[in-house]
Amino acid sequence: MKPVQVMLDERLLAELDATEEVRQEGRSAVLRRALAAYLRQRRREYIANGYALAYRDDDGLGTEWRSWEEQGVWPVE
């Protein structure tokens, strides 16, 4: 691991240090998990935005794909 200096205001640091999780595992472990969760969320948002862009209503896939779901027919049982 590589050490990184992070500046936190005193109120935020005091609130962080007051948590049971920090007392048990340490600041670094908690901050690593928080950062990993933040990056996962950003990745999900990036992917969701990509889907939204690709499937948007203003010809994101082009007119040839418009109403494609109406072309298929479920088999009659």
Phi, psi and omega per residue, in radians:
M1 nan 2.744 -3.125
K2 -2.030 2.274 3.115
P3 -1.237 2.460 3.136
V4 -2.331 2.348 3.104
Q5 -1.560 2.270 3.135
V6 -2.233 2.332 3.128
M7 -1.674 2.196 3.101
L8 -2.206 2.519 3.075
D9 -1.267 2.759 -3.012
E10 -1.079 -0.658 -3.132
R11 -1.120 -0.792 3.140
L12 -1.135 -0.725 3.122
L13 -1.118 -0.744 3.118
A14 -1.109 -0.710 3.117
E15 -1.142 -0.717 3.097
L16 -1.096 -0.844 -3.106
D17 -1.138 -0.384 -3.121
A18 -1.365 -0.169 -3.105
T19 -1.387 2.551 3.116
E20 -1.077 -0.673 -3.115
E21 -1.042 -0.756 3.119
V22 -1.178 -0.689 3.129
R23 -1.126 -0.598 -3.119
Q24 -1.446 -0.717 -3.000
E25 -1.940 -0.313 -3.138
G26 1.705 2.704 -3.125
R27 -1.012 -0.817 -3.043
S28 -1.025 -0.772 -3.130
A29 -1.104 -0.763 -3.130
V30 -1.162 -0.769 3.141
L31 -1.167 -0.612 3.069
R32 -1.092 -0.784 3.121
R33 -1.122 -0.725 3.134
A34 -1.109 -0.718 3.121
L35 -1.170 -0.721 3.107
A36 -1.086 -0.726 3.116
A37 -1.127 -0.726 3.100
Y38 -1.052 -0.805 -3.126
L39 -1.177 -0.635 3.057
R40 -1.087 -0.762 3.131
Q41 -1.103 -0.749 3.102
R42 -1.065 -0.718 3.135
R43 -1.123 -0.757 3.095
R44 -1.042 -0.765 3.131
E45 -1.114 -0.700 3.122
Y46 -1.077 -0.791 3.132
I47 -1.156 -0.782 3.132
A48 -1.066 -0.708 3.112
N49 -1.147 -0.629 3.082
G50 -1.111 -0.763 3.073
Y51 -1.098 -0.790 -3.136
A52 -1.057 -0.706 3.121
L53 -1.164 -0.758 -3.107
A54 -1.182 -0.612 -3.058
Y55 -1.868 0.333 -3.134
R56 -1.162 2.835 -3.054
D57 -1.315 -0.334 -3.066
D58 -1.583 0.993 3.069
D59 1.130 0.618 3.088
G60 -1.013 -0.640 3.099
L61 -1.800 -0.036 -3.116
G62 1.628 2.811 -3.067
T63 -1.200 -0.418 -3.121
E64 -1.143 -0.326 -3.138
W65 -1.719 -0.085 -3.108
R66 -1.068 2.335 3.107
S67 1.067 0.463 -3.129
W68 -1.058 -0.563 -3.107
E69 -1.161 -0.358 3.126
E70 -1.414 -0.232 -3.091
Q71 -1.377 -0.501 -3.135
G72 -1.414 2.671 3.126
V73 -2.303 2.311 3.063
W74 -1.295 2.476 3.121
P75 -1.133 2.542 3.115
V76 -1.497 2.282 -3.126
E77 -1.733 nan nan
